[in-house]
């Protein structure tokens, strides 16, 4: 499923994952990413969720090439 920063930030807060401020940075990100879930992020492993959060936070700070499917 494709998720935006707000969705990932909400799940980070629900699980109490990540360093202080990570959920805030992710929530303000305009980027999206794909996670292996049908419709519920609760099934996504915490390590994958944190990786997605770091990617979204990185894209907010320094836009440019990221880890996603090529545009086309």
C-alpha positions in Angstrom: 0.0 0.0 0.0 1.2 3.5 -0.7 1.2 5.7 2.4 1.9 9.3 3.1 3.9 10.9 5.9 0.8 11.6 8.1 -0.2 7.9 8.0 3.3 6.7 8.9 3.6 9.4 11.7 0.3 8.3 13.2 1.4 4.7 13.4 4.8 5.7 14.8 3.0 7.6 17.6 0.6 4.7 18.2 3.5 2.3 18.6 5.7 4.9 20.4 8.6 4.2 17.9 11.5 6.4 16.9 13.4 9.2 18.3 11.9 12.4 19.6 10.6 14.6 16.7 10.7 11.8 14.0 6.9 11.6 13.9 6.6 15.3 13.6 9.1 15.5 10.7 7.5 12.6 8.9 4.0 14.1 9.4 5.1 17.2 7.5 6.6 15.3 4.6 4.8 15.6 1.3 6.4 12.4 0.0 4.8 8.9 -0.2 6.3 5.5 0.1 5.1 1.9 -0.4 4.8 -0.6 2.5 3.8 -4.3 2.3 0.4 -4.1 3.9 -3.1 -4.5 2.5 -5.0 -1.8 4.4 -3.6 -1.8 7.9 -0.1 -0.6 9.0 -0.4 -2.7 12.2 0.8 -5.7 10.2 4.0 -4.0 9.1 7.1 -4.9 11.0 8.5 -2.1 13.2 11.8 -2.1 11.4 10.2 -1.6 8.0 8.0 1.2 9.5 11.0 3.0 10.9 12.9 2.6 7.6 9.9 4.2 5.8 9.8 7.0 8.4 13.4 7.7 7.9 13.0 7.8 4.1 10.1 10.2 4.4 11.9 12.4 6.9 15.0 12.4 4.5 12.8 13.4 1.5 11.4 16.3 3.5 14.9 17.6 4.3 16.7 17.0 1.1 14.5 16.4 -1.9 16.1 14.4 -4.6 16.5 10.8 -5.7 15.1 8.4 -3.1 14.2 4.7 -2.8 11.1 4.3 -4.8 9.9 3.2 -8.1 11.1 5.3 -11.0 8.7 7.9 -12.4 7.3 6.9 -15.7 
